[in-house]
Amino acid sequence: MARFHARLPSGEVVDGARAFTEAYARVPGLGFMAALGRFGPSHAFLNWGYGLFLKVRPRLQWLARRANL
């Protein structure tokens, strides 16, 4: 399953939890989420959780289609 990627203003491409953290940093009102994502131990936990989500996402999408969501 593909990961979420983002290109930073510097041209660097980041993925996974770091990409979400960088996106949240640029949305007004979500800076606190970026701060949480940049906190040392939370970054590893977020990447782990994102990896789990990627594994169950196809099943969640199937369930949503079946429920007509």
C-alpha positions, 0 to 999 in steps of 0.5 A: 500500500502506498504511503502519503508523501509530501514535498517540502519547500526545500524540495525534500520529499518526506513520507509517512508520519513526517509528511502528515506532521509537515502538512499539519504545520502549515494548516492554521490551527493545527500547529499543535498536532505538528508539535506533537508529531515532532516530539521525539518518541511520538514520531516513532509511535506515529509511524508505527500506527500509520503502518498499521493503518495502511494494512487495515485501510483496504478493509475499512474502505470495503466496509465503507462501500458496503455501508454506502458511506 
